[in-house]
Amino acid sequence: MHDPACRGFDPDTGIVKLQMAGSCVGCPSSTATLRNGVENMLMHYIPEVKGIQQVKSDVEKAGEEELRSLEQRLAAAGAAS
């Protein structure tokens, strides 16, 4: 399930790839707050870090795809009314 190769620090770019957890699911503000907090803390304590990149699990990707599909079906049903 977890691919360790897709997470970690790339010294060439200064980007830390990580899978975040703990934010409210589906809340853009919560995700941004968590991301900014983690990024700021890493950049403060580790000068080589230039930013972070969120890595999503297969389950998260599937959930997002299912949500998009549901939204499209609801929009189509509303347009058909």
Secondary structure, DSSP 8 states (H G I E B T S, - for coil): ---GGGSEEETTTTEEEE---SS-TT-HHHHHHHHHHHHHHHHHH-TT--EEEE---HHHHHHHHHHHHHHHHHHHHHHH-
